[in-house]
Amino acid sequence: METGLILNEVNEEQQLNERREELAALELELVRLEPEYSSLQGEMLAFEGRYLNVVGARYDELAEIEKQIAALQGLDMEDEEIVDGSLADDEVGCGQNRFHTDKLKKLYREVVRRFHPDLVQCEQERRHRHHLMVEVNRAYETGAEDRLQELLEAGEASDESSISGSMSAEMILLLRRIAEAKQRLVEIKADLEEITGSEVYKLKLRVANAESLGVDLLAELVSQVDRQIRKARTRLEHLQTPAL
């Protein structure tokens, strides 16, 4: 009886050590990623501000002209075809995927935050969450907001049970801290992936690469948008001129 008790204590201590090591590794990864994420966020904010300051006002002007053209043609501004020959032909490449609204992105992050496979220990639950995330990613890529909401609710309905009360207080605390660390890592990695996959980030890289070669790409983009503005003004003037 006493031997069995000792073995149980040894086994629990081994499990505790494994969880401590796991937590330490996760926290080390957070220490590495947090500054990288914070730095990238700052860089993106600075670049977006620079871009808007240099090119943004011209796009506002172009949009206003397109609005006037749409009104003269009796088109709805929500109709994508009204930008034919101007914004639709934008070579700047700074527009976000039209499916990825702020609401959709927020919903996607919430699903990832709560149901990423890396957040659970049970292999069966990990497989279940993997299949869930496949569907989630497909819904996100196609802009299916309703489907994403359904998947979130489905995930909530099948969420794994709470931590067993039979565990020691230290084990429960460790598992909770591990879950929190994994959740934070998932959030950071998802945000990093979203940032580095965005058109704005790609443009930032293009601008930096051009600058390393002594080329001012933003100045070239300004010239490009100015040409689009001139073309749009010509179209507007043509529509405003009464037919003889």
Protein Blocks (a to p, Z undefined) as FASTA:
>chain_A
ZZmmmmmmmmmmmmmmmmmmmmmmmmmmmmmmmmmmmmmmmmmmmmmmmmmmmmmmmmmm
mmmmmmmmmmmnopafklmklmgoilmmocnlpaccfklcfklmmmmmmmmmmmgfklpm
blklmmmmmmmmmmmmmmmmnopaklmmmmmmmmmmmgccdddfkbcfklmmmmmmmmmm
mmmmmmmmmmmmmmmmpmklmmmmmmmmmmmnopafklmmmmmmmmmmmmmmmmmmmmmp
ccZZ
